[in-house]
Amino acid sequence: MKRRTGQDRSITDTWRPATRAIRGGTVRSEFGETSEAIFMTSGYAYDCAGDAAARFAGEQRGMTYSRLQNPTVEMLEHRIALLEGAEACRSMATGMAAMTAVLLCQLQTGDHVVAGRAAFGSCRWLVDTLLPKFGIATTVVDARDPQQFEDAVRPETKVFFFETPANPTMDVVDLRAVCGIARERGITSVVDNAFATPALQRPMEFGADVTAYSATKMMDGQGRVLAGAVCGTQDFIDNTLLPFTRNTGPTLSAFNAWVVLKGLETLDLRIRRQAENALTVGAFLEGRVPRVLHPGLPSHPQHQLAMSQMEMTGPIFAFELDGGRTQAHALLDALELVDISNNIGDSRSLMTHPASTTHHSVAPEKRAEMGVTEGMLRLNVGLEDPADVIDDLDRALTAVGL
């Protein structure tokens, strides 16, 4: 591969996904390194004052400041865009920086947002608390029903914002239907695709305008760093998102970008094995707990929809116990192998009680509206032998009388 081949879209667009995940975005320095270099620098020097002026004017290619550009970060952005099938990508310091930026960069006082009610707790906080502080109206709907998006549209509606599958209820949104409504009305559809990643689901293929990620999750996938990303058209990234991030600074560090680059090299292998393991564990739990919420299982009410727009349904799912928080916490305390942790996408199996962790800041009545019950547990199935995960869950379930 030549020095700049990895950023030549006329070449990389012809590559298949596994090749894109390994080589996409790579640019080599004059040393010819095979692994991507980490450029730990805050700023850049110029040969002359005219070069500095030309770069700031956009007339000369090159870096100006690492709040705006960094070679390592740029490689990651090219790779994620390539995997997503997007024209461009902008990375962020965290997933929530990405979610916040993708909304605030395109909204102003008087605008209106329609959002899916089932969402990560901090995303619901953006919709319920932050946006209204700036005079941006919001309507929350059951995203499983596309008609509710249609019915909620106002003349001032600018954005549809939703997750699929949703955290932690595993609600599945009909991407083609909802994004189609948005396109017909001139509304921007923003999809949080963190539970699937582009390895399993590419919303833009179904009409989505923008996808947003916590790259902390499966993209890194090993619990090491925080990162976020937003993908869209070149025009959206350069003329809508970039002015916001340039002046507010949710910048991803070069080191974290490098770690995520390394994670992307094994994303396809990891997420598919974890998805297979999760199906095995989910099938076991169906015979032991009152309710399993796993889109990959035929028992899920939206199983057919999930399989029509996802290659696989990922390593994360939820299940419910009838004994509420007391029984859920007791099960967590009885685990020996699976970690109690509110993270997801890790190569290790992790479990949490959303009502008291990830959705603790959401008011109880809103948690009930979302379907986040006191007996719900969310499980991220890792790369361990699934038989060992099942043994651990079997032991813990027995300990709580199940």
Buried (B, 14 or more C-beta within 10 A) or exposed (E): EEEEBBBEEEBBEEBEBEEBBBBBBBBBEEEEEEEBBBBEBEEBEBEEEEBBEBBEEEEBEEBBBBBBBBBBBBBBBBBBBBBBBBBBBBBBBBBBBBBBBBBBBBBEEEBBBBBBBBBBBBBBBBBBEBBEEEEBBBBBBBBBBBEBBBEBBEEEBBBBBBBBBBBBBBBBBBBBBBBBBBBEBEBBBBBBBBBBBBBBBBBBEBBBBBBBBBBBBBBBBBBBBBBBBBBBBEEBBBEBBBEBBEEBEBBBBBEBBBBBBBBBBBBBEBBBBBBBBBBBBBBBBBEBBEBBBBBBBEBBEBBEBBBEBBBBBBBBBBBBBEBBBEBBBBBBEBBEBBBEBBBBBBBBBBBBBBBBBBBEBBEEEBBEBBBBBBBBBBBBBBBBEBEEBBBBBBEBBEEBEB
